[in-house]
């Protein structure tokens, strides 16, 4: 909901206190609840709208407050792993329809079917790629 209301996102982004609280909450949610290492790839299909919303808010906070201490990427390395995991699972989800097309209808109905045109998965992919790109760009600025 916050990602669709300009005033809501601005209140978070422009207030370092609200931004920090939001960052910690969403980072914990992202790394410890939504993206666990043993999650199967199809979990992305079930959580795509929540993940896209969480990542959109985190991306906005990261972009606007990247210079603040709590957002420094060296303090948020599990986030990079979670972002990469989401992208890997997205790739797996997109491969499944082609692999499943040879199976019987009964087998296909027991697994989530993901169409290539799934708008929510596309949004999640775009948000995740943009956020990871910003994180990696920020990492290149770190002193060696």
C-alpha positions in Angstrom: 0.0 0.0 0.0 2.8 2.4 0.8 4.3 2.0 -2.7 1.1 3.2 -4.3 0.6 6.4 -2.2 3.1 9.2 -2.9 2.7 10.8 0.5 3.2 7.6 2.3 6.5 6.8 0.6 7.7 10.4 0.9 7.0 10.3 4.6 9.3 7.2 4.9 12.0 8.4 2.4 12.4 11.9 3.7 12.4 11.1 7.4 15.7 9.3 8.4 14.0 8.0 11.6 11.0 6.5 9.8 13.3 5.4 7.0 15.6 3.6 9.5 12.7 1.9 11.3 11.1 0.9 8.0 14.5 -0.4 6.6 15.1 -2.6 9.6 11.6 -4.0 9.6 11.5 -4.7 5.8 15.1 -6.0 5.8 14.3 -8.5 8.6 11.1 -9.5 6.8 12.9 -9.9 3.5 15.9 -11.9 4.8 14.3 -13.9 7.6 10.7 -14.5 6.5 10.2 -14.1 2.8 13.5 -15.5 1.5 14.8 -18.5 3.4 17.5 -20.5 1.9 15.5 -23.7 1.7 12.4 -22.2 0.1 11.5 -23.9 -3.2 11.4 -21.7 -6.3 7.6 -21.7 -6.6 7.3 -19.8 -3.3 8.1 -16.7 -5.4 4.9 -17.2 -7.3 2.9 -17.2 -4.1 4.7 -14.2 -2.6 5.3 -12.1 -5.7 3.1 -9.1 -4.8 4.4 -8.9 -1.2 8.0 -9.2 -2.4 7.6 -6.6 -5.1 6.0 -4.1 -2.6 8.7 -4.8 0.1 11.5 -4.4 -2.4 10.0 -1.3 -3.9 9.9 0.5 -0.6 13.4 -0.8 0.4 14.7 0.4 -3.0 13.2 3.9 -2.5 14.7 4.1 1.0 18.1 2.8 -0.2 18.3 5.3 -3.1 17.3 8.3 -1.0 19.3 7.5 2.2 22.3 5.4 0.9 24.7 7.7 2.7 23.2 7.0 6.2 25.0 4.5 8.4 22.1 2.0 8.9 21.8 1.5 5.2 25.5 0.9 4.4 25.7 -2.3 2.4 28.5 -3.8 4.4 25.9 -4.0 7.3 23.3 -5.5 5.0 25.1 -8.4 3.2 22.2 -10.9 3.8 20.1 -8.6 1.6 22.3 -9.2 -1.4 21.9 -12.9 -0.9 18.1 -12.6 -0.7 17.9 -10.4 -3.8 20.0 -13.0 -5.8 17.9 -15.8 -4.4 14.7 -14.0 -5.6 16.2 -13.6 -9.1 17.3 -17.2 -9.2 13.9 -18.4 -8.2 12.2 -16.2 -10.7 14.4 -17.8 -13.4 13.4 -21.2 -12.2 9.7 -20.3 -12.2 10.0 -19.1 -15.8 11.7 -22.3 -16.9 9.0 -24.6 -15.2 6.2 -24.1 -17.8 8.4 -25.4 -20.6 9.5 -28.4 -18.6 6.0 -29.1 -17.4 4.4 -28.9 -20.9 5.4 -32.5 -21.5 3.7 -33.8 -18.4 0.1 -34.9 -18.1 -2.7 -32.5 -17.2 -3.1 -34.2 -13.8 0.6 -33.6 -13.0 0.4 -30.0 -14.1 -2.6 -29.2 -12.0 -0.7 -30.1 -8.8 2.0 -27.5 -9.5 1.6 -23.7 -9.9 1.6 -22.8 -13.5 3.3 -19.5 -14.4 2.6 -17.9 -17.7 5.3 -16.0 -19.5 3.0 -13.0 -19.4 2.6 -12.9 -15.6 2.6 -9.2 -14.9 3.3 -9.5 -11.2 6.4 -11.6 -11.8 7.6 -9.1 -14.3 7.1 -6.3 -11.8 9.0 -8.3 -9.1 11.8 -9.0 -11.6 12.1 -5.4 -12.6 12.1 -4.0 -9.0 14.5 -6.7 -7.8 16.9 -6.1 -10.7 16.9 -2.3 -10.2 17.4 -2.6 -6.5 20.2 -5.1 -6.8 21.8 -2.9 -9.5 21.7 0.1 -7.1 23.2 -2.0 -4.3 26.0 -3.3 -6.5 26.7 0.2 -7.8 26.9 1.5 -4.2 29.3 -1.4 -3.4 31.7 -0.2 -6.1 32.0 3.1 -4.3 33.3 1.4 -1.1 37.0 2.0 -0.4 39.2 -1.0 -1.1 
